[in-house]
Amino acid sequence: MTHDIQAAAQAIFDKPLQGQLLIEGRWVDALDGRTLERQSPAHGKTVATYAQAGVKDAQAAIESARRAFDLGPWPRMSGAERAAVLRRVGDAILAQKREIALMETLENGKPFEQALAEIEGAADLWQYAATLARNLHGDSYNTLGERTLGIVLREPIGVVSVITPWNFPFLIVSQKLPFALAAGCTAVVKPAEVTSATTVMLGRILLDAGLPAGVANIVVGPGSVVGDVLVTHPMVDMLSFTGSTAIGKQAVAKSAQTLKKVSMELGGKNPQIVFPDCDWDAAVDAVVHGIYFNAGQCCNSGSRVLVHRTVHDRLVEEVTARSRNVRVGDPLMPGVQVGAITTERQLDTILQYIHLARGDGAQVRLGGSRMDRPGMYVEPTVISGVSPEMPIAREEVFGPVLAVVAFDTLDEAVAIANSTPYGLSASVWSRDFDTCVAATRRIRAGTVWVNTFLEGHAELPFGGFHESGIGRELGRLATEDYTETKTMHLHIGPRQSMWSSKA
């Protein structure tokens, strides 16, 4: 198996993926002929070359999506017909999961086994969205009097701009696009320019599955150029964005020029709260997994652990010991748990936060440096002596860096958990039912896990409070986010005059 993966990777190094823009159901080069290259952050070798979209390419993609919505068959198909296409997409993803996972590993730097699990999870989202395509419905009111019938329709909102990040490129496009399509919308997708390969591969699957031309368009290019067009264009009805809170705020401000609907999944500074009576081995394992999964480049990363002071030193010692055994290395090799950092810029950001924590008086118990090896790797890092007001405890580092904060009471733990601008997720570790429920109800976050961490299911909504986002993805209401409601007020029989014509 390892030999097969290595051989497949070498074939890509020898002949990198050639990606074009998908507009109006056709693969095309950029109008100005520009291209961009992507090198593997783990291997330093070119793995893909893309047509780089400019303003006119992005505009053409939006116009294509607009025509497909206004004139094409997709919004007028039955839910069953749309569901059939989405199911075929899910089946094709599973059939090609190893090829997709390999490209994700090469562009992102994450271990192959983790990428493979991500692709399998994404296929499940397409299958789940297919069920929602058949279950989207409105409402009716026959209690308004014998002469009135009220019907509330749910209609697709129109053209959706889908902008996705580089940390989970295939999973996150699959948290958005199939649900928009299930509702009958059309879309323009802009993946992060450093991890566009798997979205291009998805475009090929969509065409093979029978998605009509123009329903899903894909443009690769920088956010400052292509993203701005997708955010501001008046033909776009909705923006679905996942990325940093800072960029998300800018996107919301720019989209306000045309009062688009927005769905934002942004950053997080997610606490795991550990009480002394917890299942200790499970909690320690979750803390280690929660910070190093995807090299900490995860909006749901458990980047701070709040631990009761009576067990603080024990937790720091055991987490540090287990962190020493975390396998960092070539993401193509079996057993590797942490791969490369995806971009040089992000690596610099991580190291700056570690430097700042040292300057604030925190203690780096483990790691804290770039690894001395080819590729972009950061050592698994544990930092203790952290107070809640330090940037390392409040701001999103987006790397394999754990901040440990002590607390004395439940009230203090909840206050610290709620003390950041974010509110994406959290977890509570205790065998006491009252402790878990009390903490869960008071923590201001979109997801709170109890005695587990980083589990996800298509049926459960995902999103954040505060600066972690606007709206929710997944769950049974996911397709509704891509709709508008329309009220039909039906009068039965002669209408009584409201303004008498008599003198």
C-alpha positions in Angstrom: 0.0 0.0 0.0 2.8 2.4 0.9 4.6 1.7 -2.3 1.4 2.3 -4.3 1.0 5.7 -2.6 4.6 6.7 -3.1 4.4 5.6 -6.8 1.2 7.6 -7.3 2.8 10.7 -5.7 5.9 10.3 -7.8 3.7 10.2 -11.0 2.2 13.6 -9.9 5.7 15.0 -9.2 6.7 13.9 -12.7 3.5 15.2 -14.3 1.6 17.7 -12.1 -2.1 18.1 -12.3 -3.2 20.6 -15.0 -6.3 22.6 -13.8 -8.5 24.9 -15.8 -11.5 27.0 -15.0 -15.0 25.4 -15.1 -17.4 27.9 -16.7 -20.7 27.1 -18.5 -19.9 23.4 -18.3 -16.6 23.7 -20.1 -13.0 23.6 -19.0 -11.3 26.8 -20.2 -8.0 28.7 -19.7 -8.0 32.1 -18.1 -8.8 34.9 -20.6 -5.4 36.5 -20.0 -3.6 33.2 -20.1 -2.2 33.5 -16.6 -1.4 30.4 -14.5 -0.3 29.6 -11.0 1.7 26.7 -9.5 1.3 24.9 -6.2 4.2 23.1 -4.5 3.8 20.5 -1.9 4.6 22.0 1.5 6.0 18.6 2.7 8.1 17.9 -0.4 8.9 21.2 -2.1 7.9 19.8 -5.5 5.3 21.2 -7.9 2.1 19.2 -7.8 -0.3 21.3 -9.8 -0.6 24.2 -12.3 -3.8 26.1 -12.6 -5.4 28.6 -14.9 -5.5 31.7 -12.7 -8.8 33.5 -13.0 -9.0 37.3 -13.3 -11.9 39.7 -12.9 -13.4 38.9 -16.3 -13.2 35.2 -15.7 -15.0 35.5 -12.4 -17.6 37.7 -14.0 -18.1 35.1 -16.7 -18.6 32.4 -14.2 -21.2 34.4 -12.3 -23.0 35.2 -15.5 -23.0 31.5 -16.3 -24.5 30.6 -12.9 -27.1 33.4 -13.4 -28.2 32.0 -16.7 -28.3 28.5 -15.4 -30.6 29.7 -12.6 -32.9 32.0 -14.5 -33.2 29.9 -17.7 -31.9 26.4 -17.0 -33.6 23.3 -15.8 -31.9 22.8 -12.4 -34.1 25.0 -10.2 -37.2 23.6 -11.8 -36.3 19.9 -11.5 -38.1 17.8 -8.9 -36.3 17.1 -5.6 -36.0 13.5 -6.7 -34.2 14.5 -9.9 -31.7 16.7 -8.0 -31.2 14.0 -5.4 -30.3 11.4 -8.1 -27.5 13.7 -9.3 -26.2 14.3 -5.8 -26.2 10.6 -5.0 -24.1 9.9 -8.2 -21.6 12.5 -7.0 -21.3 10.9 -3.6 -20.8 7.5 -5.2 -18.1 8.8 -7.6 -16.3 10.5 -4.7 -16.1 7.2 -2.9 -14.9 5.5 -6.1 -12.1 8.0 -6.5 -11.4 8.6 -2.8 -7.7 7.5 -2.9 -6.8 9.8 -5.9 -8.6 12.7 -4.3 -7.0 12.1 -0.9 -3.5 11.9 -2.4 -3.9 15.3 -4.1 -5.2 16.8 -0.8 -2.2 15.4 1.0 0.2 16.8 -1.6 -1.3 20.3 -1.6 -2.2 20.6 2.1 0.5 18.6 3.8 -1.9 16.5 6.0 -1.3 12.8 6.5 -2.8 10.6 3.8 -4.8 8.5 6.2 -6.5 11.7 7.6 -7.1 13.0 4.1 -8.7 9.7 3.1 -11.1 9.9 6.1 -11.9 13.4 5.1 -12.9 12.4 1.6 -15.1 9.6 2.9 -16.8 12.0 5.2 -17.4 14.4 2.4 -19.0 11.7 0.3 -21.4 11.1 3.1 -22.4 14.8 3.1 -23.3 14.6 -0.6 -25.5 11.5 0.1 -27.1 13.3 3.1 -27.8 16.4 1.0 -29.5 14.2 -1.5 -32.1 13.2 1.1 -32.7 16.9 1.9 -33.4 17.7 -1.7 -36.5 15.5 -1.5 -37.6 16.8 1.9 -37.3 20.6 1.5 -40.8 22.0 1.9 -42.8 25.0 2.8 -45.9 25.3 5.0 -49.7 26.0 4.8 -52.2 27.7 7.0 -55.9 26.9 6.8 -56.8 28.6 10.1 -57.1 32.1 8.7 -60.8 32.0 8.0 -63.0 30.3 5.5 -62.1 32.7 2.7 -58.3 32.6 3.2 -55.7 30.0 2.5 -52.0 30.8 3.3 -49.2 28.9 1.6 -45.5 29.5 2.4 -43.1 28.4 -0.3 -39.4 27.8 0.0 -37.7 28.8 -3.2 -33.9 28.6 -4.0 -32.3 31.9 -3.2 -30.5 32.0 -6.6 -26.7 32.3 -7.3 -24.4 31.4 -4.5 -20.8 32.4 -4.2 -18.9 29.6 -2.3 -15.5 30.5 -1.0 -13.5 27.8 0.8 -10.2 27.7 2.8 -7.1 25.6 2.5 -7.3 23.5 5.7 -10.1 21.1 4.7 -10.6 22.0 1.0 -12.7 19.0 0.0 -14.7 18.6 3.2 -15.7 22.3 3.4 -16.8 22.6 -0.2 -18.9 19.5 0.6 -20.4 21.2 3.6 -21.7 23.9 1.3 -22.2 23.1 -2.4 -24.4 19.9 -2.2 -26.8 21.7 0.1 -27.0 24.7 -2.2 -27.6 22.4 -5.1 -30.2 20.4 -3.2 -32.2 23.6 -2.7 -32.1 24.3 -6.5 -29.4 27.0 -6.4 -26.5 27.5 -8.8 -23.0 28.4 -7.7 -19.6 29.8 -8.4 -16.9 28.1 -6.2 -13.6 29.6 -5.4 -11.2 27.3 -3.5 -8.2 28.6 -1.8 -5.5 29.0 -4.5 -3.0 26.8 -2.6 -5.3 23.8 -2.4 -7.5 23.9 -5.5 -6.8 20.4 -6.9 -9.5 18.5 -5.2 -12.2 21.1 -6.0 -11.1 20.8 -9.7 -11.4 17.1 -9.4 -14.9 17.6 -7.9 -15.8 19.7 -10.9 -15.0 16.7 -13.2 -17.2 14.5 -11.1 -20.1 16.9 -11.2 -20.1 17.0 -15.0 -19.9 13.2 -15.2 -22.8 12.9 -12.8 -25.0 14.9 -15.1 -25.1 18.3 -13.5 -26.4 20.8 -16.1 -23.9 23.3 -17.6 -23.5 26.4 -15.6 -25.0 25.1 -12.4 -21.6 24.8 -10.7 -18.7 26.9 -11.9 -15.1 26.8 -10.5 -12.6 29.6 -10.6 -9.1 29.4 -9.1 -7.4 32.6 -8.1 -6.4 35.0 -5.3 -9.1 36.2 -3.0 -8.1 39.8 -3.5 -9.1 39.5 -7.1 -11.5 36.7 -7.7 -12.9 36.7 -4.2 -13.8 40.3 -4.4 -15.8 39.8 -7.5 -17.7 36.9 -6.0 -18.4 38.9 -2.8 -19.6 42.2 -4.5 -21.2 41.2 -7.8 -24.9 42.2 -8.0 -25.9 39.0 -9.8 -24.9 36.9 -6.7 -27.7 36.4 -4.2 -25.8 34.8 -1.4 -22.3 34.4 -0.1 -21.2 31.2 1.8 -17.7 31.7 3.2 -15.3 29.7 5.4 -12.0 31.3 6.5 -10.5 33.5 9.1 -12.6 35.9 11.1 -10.6 38.9 9.8 -11.2 38.1 6.2 -14.8 37.1 6.9 -15.5 40.6 8.4 -14.1 42.2 5.3 -16.3 40.0 3.1 -19.4 40.8 5.0 -18.7 44.5 4.8 -18.1 44.3 1.0 -21.2 42.1 0.4 -23.3 44.7 2.2 -23.1 46.9 -1.0 -25.7 44.6 -2.5 -27.3 43.3 0.7 -26.5 39.7 0.0 -27.4 37.0 2.4 -24.3 35.7 4.1 -23.3 32.5 5.8 -20.0 32.7 7.6 -18.0 29.9 9.2 -15.0 31.6 10.8 -12.4 31.1 13.5 -12.3 29.6 16.9 -10.3 29.4 20.1 -12.0 26.3 21.4 -11.5 25.2 25.1 -11.5 21.7 26.4 -12.5 22.0 30.1 -11.0 19.2 32.3 -12.4 18.5 35.8 -10.6 16.2 38.2 -13.3 13.5 38.2 -13.1 12.9 34.4 -12.1 9.7 32.6 -8.5 10.8 32.7 -7.0 8.7 29.9 -9.8 9.7 27.5 -9.4 13.4 28.4 -5.7 13.4 27.9 -6.0 11.6 24.6 -8.6 14.1 23.4 -6.4 17.0 24.4 -3.5 15.6 22.4 -5.6 14.7 19.4 -7.6 17.9 19.6 -4.5 20.1 19.2 -2.4 18.1 16.7 -5.1 16.9 14.4 -4.5 18.5 10.9 -1.4 20.1 12.5 -3.8 22.3 14.5 -4.9 24.0 11.3 -8.5 23.5 12.2 -11.2 26.0 13.2 -12.4 23.4 15.8 -8.9 22.8 17.1 -8.8 22.3 20.9 -6.1 25.0 21.1 -6.6 25.8 24.8 -7.2 23.4 27.6 -8.7 24.7 30.8 -7.8 22.4 33.7 -8.7 22.4 37.3 -5.8 23.6 39.4 -5.7 20.5 41.5 -4.8 18.4 38.4 -3.0 21.1 36.4 0.5 19.8 36.9 -0.5 16.2 36.2 -2.2 17.1 33.0 0.7 19.2 31.7 3.1 16.4 32.5 1.0 13.7 30.8 0.1 15.8 27.8 3.7 16.7 27.3 4.8 13.1 27.6 2.2 11.9 25.0 3.0 14.9 22.7 6.6 13.7 22.6 5.4 10.5 21.0 3.2 12.2 18.3 4.7 11.2 14.9 5.5 14.2 12.7 6.8 13.6 9.2 6.2 12.9 5.6 2.4 12.8 5.2 2.7 10.0 2.7 4.2 7.6 5.2 1.9 5.3 7.2 1.6 6.1 10.9 2.4 9.8 10.6 0.0 11.8 12.7 1.1 15.4 12.0 2.2 16.5 8.5 3.5 19.8 7.1 2.1 23.3 7.7 0.3 24.3 4.6 1.9 27.7 3.8 5.1 29.6 4.7 3.0 32.5 5.9 1.1 30.3 8.4 4.3 28.8 9.7 5.6 32.2 10.4 2.4 33.2 12.2 2.6 30.1 14.4 6.2 30.8 15.4 5.4 34.5 16.1 2.7 33.4 18.6 5.1 31.1 20.4 7.7 33.9 20.6 5.0 36.2 22.0 3.9 33.7 24.6 7.5 33.4 25.8 7.7 37.2 26.1 4.5 37.2 28.1 6.1 34.9 30.7 4.5 31.6 29.6 6.6 28.4 29.7 7.2 26.4 26.6 7.2 22.8 28.0 7.7 21.1 24.6 8.6 22.1 21.1 8.3 25.7 20.1 10.4 25.7 16.9 10.4 24.9 13.3 11.7 21.4 12.7 15.1 21.0 11.1 14.2 18.9 8.1 13.0 19.6 4.5 9.5 20.9 4.2 7.5 23.2 6.5 7.0 21.5 9.9 6.5 22.8 13.4 7.3 20.8 16.5 4.3 19.7 18.6 4.2 22.5 21.3 2.8 22.6 24.8 2.7 26.0 26.7 1.8 26.3 30.3 1.7 29.2 32.7 -0.8 30.8 30.5 -3.2 33.4 31.8 -6.6 34.1 30.1 -5.6 37.5 28.8 -2.5 36.4 26.9 -2.8 36.4 23.1 -1.9 32.7 23.1 -5.0 32.0 25.1 -7.4 34.4 23.2 -6.3 34.4 19.5 -6.4 31.7 16.9 -2.9 30.4 16.3 -3.9 27.8 13.7 -1.1 25.5 14.4 0.1 22.6 16.7 0.4 24.8 19.8 -1.5 24.0 23.0 -2.1 26.7 25.7 -2.8 25.3 29.2 -4.8 27.6 31.6 -5.7 26.7 35.2 -9.0 27.3 36.9 -10.4 26.8 40.4 -14.2 26.7 40.0 -16.9 25.9 37.4 -17.9 29.5 37.3 -14.3 30.5 36.6 -13.9 27.9 33.9 -17.1 29.1 32.1 -16.0 32.7 32.4 -12.6 31.9 30.8 -14.2 29.8 28.1 -16.5 32.7 27.2 -13.7 35.3 27.4 -12.6 35.3 23.8 -14.3 36.9 20.8 -15.0 33.4 19.5 -17.7 30.8 20.1 -17.3 27.9 17.8 -16.9 24.8 20.0 -15.9 23.5 23.4 -15.8 20.3 25.4 -16.4 19.4 29.0 -14.8 16.5 30.7 -16.4 15.2 33.9 -18.2 12.1 35.2 -20.6 14.4 37.1 -23.9 15.0 35.1 -24.6 18.3 36.9 -21.2 19.7 36.0 -21.5 18.7 32.4 -25.0 20.1 31.8 -24.4 23.3 33.8 -21.2 24.0 31.8 -22.7 23.1 28.5 -25.7 25.4 29.0 -23.6 28.4 30.0 -20.8 28.1 27.4 -21.5 30.4 24.4 -20.5 28.1 21.5 -22.2 26.4 18.6 -21.1 22.9 19.5 -20.3 21.6 23.0 -19.0 18.1 23.3 -19.4 16.2 26.5 -16.7 13.6 27.3 -15.5 13.6 23.7 -14.1 16.0 21.1 -14.0 16.6 17.4 -16.8 14.2 16.5 -19.1 15.2 13.7 -22.2 14.0 11.9 -24.0 15.2 8.8 -27.3 15.4 10.8 -26.0 17.9 13.4 -25.8 21.6 12.6 -22.4 23.3 12.7 -21.5 26.9 13.2 -20.5 29.5 15.8 -21.5 32.3 18.1 -20.0 35.8 18.2 -17.1 36.2 15.8 -17.0 32.5 14.9 -19.7 33.0 12.3 -23.2 33.6 11.0 -25.7 30.8 10.3 -25.3 27.0 10.4 -24.2 24.3 8.0 -25.3 20.7 8.0 -28.3 19.3 9.8 -31.8 18.8 8.5 -32.3 22.6 8.0 -29.1 23.0 5.9 -30.9 23.4 2.6 -33.2 26.0 4.0 -30.3 28.4 4.4 -30.1 28.5 0.6 -33.8 29.4 0.2 -36.1 32.4 0.4 -39.6 32.1 1.7 -42.5 33.4 -0.3 -46.0 33.9 1.1 -49.0 33.0 -1.1 -52.1 34.7 0.3 -55.1 33.1 -1.4 -58.6 34.7 -1.2 -61.5 32.4 -1.9 -64.7 33.7 -3.4 -65.9 37.4 -3.7 -63.7 39.9 -2.0 -65.4 42.2 0.4 -64.8 45.9 -0.4 -62.6 47.6 2.1 -63.5 51.1 0.8 -67.2 51.6 0.2 -68.1 53.2 -3.1 -71.4 54.5 -1.6 -71.8 58.1 -0.8 
